[in-house]
Amino acid sequence: MSEKNNERPDDRARPPALLDQAGRIVATVGGVPLALALDVIRGMSARTHIKERHVAELLVDWASSGRLPADLRNELRRQLEERRERVRRSGVATAEPTPQG
């Protein structure tokens, strides 16, 4: 008998740790919610033809080294501007609520 996958449904929807870390970096730097930051990373990957995981690695390295290839830096800027503009047009707030504590 084959062993059932013990993943919870929530786990399948969550990004892998590296992508999550990169998403949090983009969210912090870009001032956008995590979901939007992950969309930015997907957009960067699609436009530069670099695998999402490698884009995530480069972003995590960038957070500690301060170095990001110019094409990715420009694409990050472009993707953030594009998403912010979409949010502005839709009238949805760009920042996640901060927990009160």
N, C-alpha and C positions, 0 to 999 in steps of 0.2 A: 504494500500500500504506500502511495507517495505521501510525503509529509506536506501538510497544508502550510501555506505562507502565513507567518504570524504577523504580517504587517497590518496595522490598523488602517482604515480608509483615510484618516487624516495624514498618515505618513506618506502616502503616495502623492498627495497634493503638495507636500513640503519640498522645497528645493534641497539638493544635497548641501552638505556643510560648507563646501568651498563657495558654491554659488550664493548661498545665504550670506556668508561673510562678505563677499564682493558686493552683494546687494545692499547690505547695511552700510558699506563704505560709500557707495553711490548715493544712497538715501541721505547720509549725513552731509556729504560734500554738496549734493545737489539740492538739499532741502525738500526732498520729495518723499512720499510714503514708500515703504518697502516694496509693495506690489508694483508701483510705477518704476522704481529703481531696477527691479528684475526685468521689467519690460524694456528698459533702456539697455540693459546688458544683452538681451535677445536681439534688439535692434542693432547694437554695435556688432554683434556676431554676424548677423545677416548682411549688413552693409560692407563689412570688411572681409567677409568670407573666412573668418577665423572661428574655430569651434568655440562654443559657449564656455566650455570648461577652461580653455586656454585664455580667453578674454578674462574670465574670473581670476585665474592665476595671476595674470598681468596686473589686474586691478588691486589684488591683495598685496602683491609686491610693491606696487606704486605707493600704497599707504605707508609702507615702512621706508622705502628708498627715495621716494619723491620723483622717481623716473617712470615715465610712461611714453611709449613711442608716439611721435607726433601725430601719426594718422589715427591712432586710438584716442589720443587726447582731443583732437579735433572732432572726431566722431562722438565722443562722450558729450562734448559741448553741444554738438548739433542735436543729438538725441534728447538731451535734457531740455533744450530750448523748444524742440518740437512737442515734447510731452507737456511742458508747462503751457504752451500755447493752446493745446487741446483742452487742458484743464481750465484755462481762463475762459475759453469759448463756451465750455459746458457749465461754468459757474460753480464748479466743485472746489472745495478748499484743497490746497496742495500739501498742507502739513498734517501729520497724524496728531490726534489729541495727545497731550502729555498727561501721564497719570498724576493724580493728586495724591500726595502722601506725606 
